[in-house]
Amino acid sequence: MPFQDGLSSSPPPFDRDMYLRELKSYKPTPIKASDAEGHVQKFVAPKPPQSPEESDIAKDLQAYEQQQVEIEGQANTSSGAPAVEQDWLEEEEEDEAAQAHH
């Protein structure tokens, strides 16, 4: 497109005129407060949490003090039988089966 210096008498492009005319004539619909009714939930404040003073702290403390202490490795010693340590990694059977196929 050649350079236009503004002094030329050629008319502006038709599509630009049509676009500007439509843009000037556009009137958006006014927004009302009732437009959001179906799209926005009403706010309901959550109920406040129960205060520690309202619960029975003395009863909770007594229940905590009466709990048995669990120490790892000593869980089964009360039954008299020694604790059996479980081997969680069992690859030996798979290795033997793989060697038998080769």
Backbone as a chain_set.jsonl record, in Angstrom:
{"seq": "MPFQDGLSSSPPPFDRDMYLRELKSYKPTPIKASDAEGHVQKFVAPKPPQSPEESDIAKDLQAYEQQQVEIEGQANTSSGAPAVEQDWLEEEEEDEAAQAHH", "coords": {"N": [[0.851, -1.167, 0.0], [0.646, 2.162, -0.861], [2.288, 5.066, 0.508], [0.333, 7.349, 2.353], [-0.21, 10.704, 2.658], [-2.175, 12.205, 3.85], [-3.093, 14.349, 2.443], [-4.057, 13.468, 0.143], [-6.872, 12.741, -1.975], [-8.24, 10.367, -1.894], [-10.838, 8.153, -0.922], [-11.476, 6.755, 2.404], [-10.986, 3.25, 3.253], [-13.759, 1.045, 2.684], [-14.509, -1.003, 4.524], [-13.336, -0.145, 6.905], [-14.757, 2.201, 7.431], [-17.317, 1.132, 7.809], [-16.887, -0.478, 10.04], [-16.156, 1.45, 12.025], [-18.537, 2.946, 12.082], [-20.368, 1.04, 13.036], [-19.225, 0.551, 15.504], [-19.517, 3.013, 16.807], [-22.289, 3.12, 16.985], [-22.959, 1.11, 18.708], [-24.554, 0.122, 21.64], [-24.17, -0.937, 24.795], [-25.977, -3.268, 26.894], [-27.462, -2.169, 29.907], [-26.15, -3.03, 33.137], [-27.722, -4.8, 35.668], [-28.405, -5.262, 39.191], [-29.79, -7.59, 39.666], [-29.001, -9.341, 37.704], [-27.025, -11.154, 38.396], [-28.146, -13.12, 39.946], [-28.718, -15.888, 39.307], [-26.202, -16.875, 38.986], [-24.411, -16.496, 41.043], [-23.615, -17.548, 44.294], [-25.216, -17.105, 47.465], [-23.611, -15.593, 50.245], [-22.772, -17.299, 53.145], [-21.782, -17.113, 56.354], [-19.388, -19.217, 57.94], [-19.947, -21.331, 60.814], [-18.507, -20.457, 63.933], [-15.523, -22.056, 65.253], [-15.421, -24.486, 67.929], [-14.553, -23.417, 71.126], [-11.574, -24.123, 73.005], [-11.974, -23.976, 75.737], [-14.567, -24.727, 76.09], [-14.71, -27.461, 75.807], [-14.161, -30.597, 77.566], [-11.445, -30.459, 79.158], [-10.063, -31.641, 81.285], [-10.966, -34.299, 81.3], [-10.042, -35.165, 78.815], [-7.282, -34.939, 79.197], [-6.84, -36.821, 81.2], [-7.516, -39.177, 79.849], [-5.494, -39.193, 77.972], [-3.228, -39.515, 79.573], [-3.621, -42.104, 80.476], [-3.189, -43.731, 78.342], [-1.485, -46.421, 76.701], [1.981, -46.59, 76.207], [3.446, -46.875, 73.128], [6.133, -48.507, 71.875], [8.371, -48.836, 69.266], [9.104, -52.027, 68.038], [8.67, -53.295, 70.431], [6.093, -54.098, 70.504], [4.956, -56.697, 70.309], [6.011, -58.016, 72.493], [4.618, -58.247, 74.84], [3.008, -60.488, 74.671], [4.661, -62.609, 75.072], [5.962, -64.026, 73.063], [8.761, -63.728, 70.907], [9.271, -60.885, 68.824], [8.725, -61.136, 65.355], [10.649, -60.279, 62.743], [9.693, -58.859, 59.73], [10.468, -59.519, 56.363], [10.411, -57.32, 53.912], [11.323, -57.09, 51.361], [11.365, -59.227, 48.929], [13.015, -60.676, 46.703], [14.316, -62.929, 45.971], [12.932, -65.311, 45.182], [11.874, -64.56, 42.727], [14.226, -64.098, 41.28], [15.334, -66.681, 41.181], [13.409, -67.992, 39.669], [13.616, -66.635, 37.269], [16.239, -67.317, 36.496], [15.911, -70.019, 36.02], [14.433, -70.077, 33.709], [16.24, -69.242, 31.812]], "CA": [[0.0, 0.0, 0.0], [1.504, 3.351, -0.938], [2.24, 6.001, 1.63], [-0.661, 8.412, 2.209], [0.212, 11.834, 3.481], [-3.327, 12.906, 4.395], [-3.516, 15.365, 1.506], [-4.651, 12.825, -1.023], [-8.325, 12.811, -1.956], [-8.837, 9.037, -2.001], [-11.717, 7.89, 0.216], [-10.981, 5.69, 3.293], [-11.516, 1.935, 2.886], [-15.156, 0.841, 3.05], [-14.637, -1.837, 5.718], [-12.981, 0.653, 8.077], [-15.906, 3.083, 7.695], [-18.414, 0.319, 8.331], [-16.494, -0.877, 11.396], [-16.265, 2.609, 12.905], [-19.949, 3.301, 12.212], [-20.982, 0.056, 13.935], [-18.646, 0.751, 16.827], [-20.143, 4.206, 17.39], [-23.714, 2.904, 17.228], [-23.147, 0.032, 19.678], [-24.96, 0.518, 22.992], [-24.24, -2.145, 25.629], [-27.125, -3.321, 27.795], [-27.06, -1.791, 31.266], [-26.028, -4.136, 34.081], [-28.579, -4.652, 36.851], [-27.975, -6.089, 40.323], [-30.471, -8.874, 39.617], [-28.411, -10.175, 36.652], [-26.121, -12.15, 38.967], [-28.872, -14.014, 40.855], [-28.59, -17.297, 38.964], [-24.805, -17.24, 38.764], [-23.59, -16.272, 42.231], [-24.216, -18.078, 45.511], [-25.294, -16.181, 48.6], [-22.569, -15.86, 51.228], [-23.199, -17.683, 54.481], [-20.579, -17.207, 57.185], [-19.306, -20.499, 58.643], [-20.095, -21.17, 62.259], [-17.174, -20.397, 64.555], [-15.094, -23.315, 65.864], [-15.641, -24.599, 69.366], [-13.431, -22.935, 71.921], [-11.013, -25.18, 73.86], [-12.515, -23.862, 77.087], [-15.881, -25.347, 76.116], [-14.585, -28.917, 75.879], [-13.753, -31.086, 78.884], [-9.999, -30.625, 79.07], [-9.597, -32.555, 82.331], [-11.257, -35.667, 80.863], [-9.131, -35.465, 77.712], [-5.94, -35.096, 79.749], [-6.804, -38.091, 81.92], [-7.505, -40.241, 78.841], [-4.159, -39.177, 77.359], [-2.269, -40.061, 80.526], [-3.864, -43.531, 80.67], [-2.846, -44.469, 77.134], [-0.268, -47.217, 76.75], [3.048, -46.088, 75.363], [3.834, -47.855, 72.116], [7.518, -48.347, 71.465], [8.608, -49.68, 68.1], [9.893, -53.228, 68.315], [8.216, -53.911, 71.672], [4.639, -54.249, 70.418], [4.56, -58.093, 70.511], [6.712, -58.598, 73.641], [3.692, -58.488, 75.94], [2.417, -61.815, 74.498], [5.662, -63.593, 75.463], [6.682, -64.511, 71.887], [9.611, -62.672, 70.364], [8.752, -60.239, 67.619], [9.296, -61.662, 64.122], [10.874, -59.178, 61.805], [9.241, -59.242, 58.4], [11.323, -59.09, 55.265], [9.498, -56.748, 52.93], [11.913, -57.171, 50.037], [11.528, -60.641, 48.613], [13.36, -60.799, 45.292], [15.032, -64.174, 45.746], [12.103, -66.254, 44.449], [11.774, -64.078, 41.357], [15.527, -64.306, 40.638], [15.492, -68.106, 40.907], [12.499, -68.353, 38.578], [14.185, -66.045, 36.046], [17.407, -68.099, 36.113], [15.451, -71.325, 35.54], [13.955, -69.891, 32.335], [17.366, -68.933, 30.915]], "C": [[0.899, 1.233, 0.0], [1.285, 4.26, 0.272], [1.214, 7.091, 1.353], [-0.305, 9.528, 3.168], [-0.957, 12.609, 4.069], [-3.85, 13.976, 3.455], [-4.179, 14.759, 0.276], [-6.177, 12.789, -0.871], [-8.984, 11.441, -2.051], [-9.686, 8.76, -0.751], [-11.138, 6.782, 1.1], [-11.617, 4.358, 2.899], [-12.929, 1.735, 3.447], [-15.3, 0.042, 4.347], [-14.278, -1.078, 6.991], [-14.127, 1.588, 8.43], [-17.05, 2.306, 8.329], [-18.114, -0.099, 9.774], [-16.652, 0.289, 12.367], [-17.712, 3.02, 13.124], [-20.658, 2.339, 13.169], [-20.475, 0.224, 15.362], [-19.275, 1.945, 17.528], [-21.609, 3.967, 17.736], [-23.984, 1.823, 18.276], [-23.48, 0.608, 21.054], [-25.063, -0.753, 23.837], [-25.467, -2.09, 26.544], [-26.668, -2.961, 29.201], [-27.087, -3.001, 32.205], [-26.886, -3.826, 35.301], [-28.052, -5.567, 37.948], [-28.614, -7.467, 40.267], [-29.903, -9.805, 38.546], [-27.568, -11.315, 37.22], [-26.844, -13.199, 39.798], [-28.691, -15.492, 40.528], [-27.157, -17.779, 38.886], [-23.93, -17.147, 40.002], [-24.322, -16.812, 43.452], [-24.226, -17.008, 46.595], [-24.238, -16.58, 49.627], [-23.194, -16.183, 52.573], [-21.923, -17.888, 55.295], [-20.549, -18.561, 57.89], [-19.445, -20.289, 60.141], [-18.71, -21.222, 62.909], [-16.812, -21.725, 65.203], [-15.32, -23.296, 67.37], [-14.379, -24.194, 70.115], [-12.884, -24.071, 72.777], [-11.568, -25.137, 75.279], [-13.858, -24.569, 77.203], [-15.798, -26.865, 76.206], [-14.071, -29.315, 77.26], [-12.269, -31.431, 78.844], [-9.492, -31.639, 80.087], [-9.821, -34.004, 81.908], [-10.309, -36.071, 79.739], [-7.712, -35.712, 78.211], [-5.811, -36.428, 80.473], [-6.762, -39.258, 80.931], [-6.133, -40.323, 78.176], [-3.134, -39.825, 78.29], [-2.43, -41.561, 80.709], [-3.541, -44.36, 79.433], [-1.55, -45.239, 77.334], [0.753, -46.628, 75.788], [3.462, -47.188, 74.396], [5.251, -47.548, 71.656], [7.764, -49.321, 70.324], [9.499, -50.846, 68.463], [9.46, -53.932, 69.586], [6.709, -54.156, 71.654], [4.209, -55.671, 70.736], [5.218, -58.72, 71.738], [5.772, -58.875, 74.79], [3.057, -59.877, 75.839], [3.408, -62.93, 74.832], [6.462, -64.124, 74.288], [7.563, -63.386, 71.353], [9.032, -62.129, 69.052], [9.475, -60.791, 66.395], [9.433, -60.5, 63.156], [10.512, -59.645, 60.405], [10.204, -58.693, 57.36], [10.419, -58.605, 54.142], [10.043, -56.859, 51.506], [12.216, -58.641, 49.735], [11.769, -60.793, 47.127], [13.983, -62.153, 44.967], [14.225, -65.156, 44.905], [12.006, -65.845, 42.981], [13.084, -64.315, 40.61], [15.723, -65.777, 40.286], [14.618, -68.533, 39.748], [13.045, -67.8, 37.251], [15.398, -66.834, 35.563], [17.008, -69.452, 35.551], [14.976, -71.224, 34.105], [15.099, -69.657, 31.359], [18.129, -70.141, 30.659]], "O": [[1.828, 1.316, 0.804], [0.254, 4.219, 0.944], [1.205, 7.69, 0.277], [-0.121, 9.297, 4.363], [-0.726, 13.61, 4.746], [-4.96, 14.469, 3.654], [-4.786, 15.466, -0.527], [-6.696, 12.805, 0.245], [-10.193, 11.366, -2.271], [-9.279, 9.104, 0.359], [-10.382, 5.946, 0.606], [-12.677, 4.343, 2.274], [-13.247, 2.198, 4.543], [-16.135, 0.382, 5.185], [-14.854, -1.339, 8.047], [-14.443, 1.755, 9.609], [-17.676, 2.776, 9.28], [-19.001, -0.072, 10.627], [-17.235, 0.115, 13.438], [-18.083, 3.404, 14.233], [-21.45, 2.764, 14.01], [-21.232, 0.054, 16.317], [-19.538, 1.886, 18.729], [-22.118, 4.557, 18.689], [-25.13, 1.643, 18.688], [-22.77, 1.474, 21.564], [-25.961, -1.565, 23.612], [-25.933, -1.013, 26.916], [-25.605, -3.4, 29.641], [-27.94, -3.879, 32.079], [-26.796, -2.749, 35.889], [-27.34, -6.532, 37.671], [-28.035, -8.427, 40.774], [-30.298, -10.97, 38.492], [-27.419, -12.348, 36.567], [-26.19, -14.104, 40.317], [-28.52, -16.286, 41.453], [-26.917, -18.977, 38.734], [-22.815, -17.669, 40.009], [-25.515, -16.562, 43.625], [-23.365, -16.129, 46.636], [-23.999, -17.767, 49.851], [-24.035, -15.44, 53.078], [-21.09, -18.732, 54.962], [-21.58, -19.014, 58.388], [-19.113, -19.23, 60.673], [-17.842, -21.969, 62.458], [-17.697, -22.45, 65.657], [-15.399, -22.238, 67.995], [-13.272, -24.597, 69.756], [-13.658, -24.911, 73.237], [-11.623, -26.168, 75.95], [-14.251, -24.97, 78.298], [-16.756, -27.496, 76.652], [-13.604, -28.472, 78.025], [-11.891, -32.56, 78.533], [-8.587, -32.417, 79.785], [-8.957, -34.852, 82.133], [-9.824, -37.202, 79.716], [-7.018, -36.594, 77.705], [-4.78, -37.093, 80.369], [-6.04, -40.229, 81.158], [-5.667, -41.416, 77.854], [-2.278, -40.59, 77.845], [-1.464, -42.236, 81.066], [-3.618, -45.587, 79.485], [-0.641, -44.79, 78.03], [0.409, -46.218, 74.679], [3.789, -48.3, 74.81], [5.531, -46.476, 71.121], [7.404, -50.495, 70.411], [10.527, -50.675, 69.118], [9.852, -55.078, 69.804], [6.116, -54.399, 72.705], [3.177, -55.852, 71.382], [4.981, -59.901, 71.993], [6.105, -59.684, 75.657], [2.601, -60.399, 76.856], [3.017, -64.097, 74.869], [7.562, -64.636, 74.496], [7.156, -62.225, 71.348], [8.388, -62.851, 68.29], [10.701, -60.901, 66.395], [8.458, -59.835, 62.805], [10.968, -60.695, 59.95], [10.687, -57.565, 57.46], [9.739, -59.403, 53.497], [9.283, -56.732, 50.546], [13.193, -59.208, 50.224], [10.828, -61.017, 46.366], [14.156, -62.483, 43.794], [14.778, -65.778, 43.998], [12.051, -66.697, 42.093], [13.067, -64.691, 39.438], [16.226, -66.091, 39.207], [15.034, -69.35, 38.927], [12.932, -68.461, 36.219], [15.579, -67.009, 34.358], [17.703, -69.984, 34.686], [15.101, -72.188, 33.349], [14.918, -69.866, 30.16], [19.119, -70.103, 29.928]]}, "num_chains": 1, "name": "protein.A"}
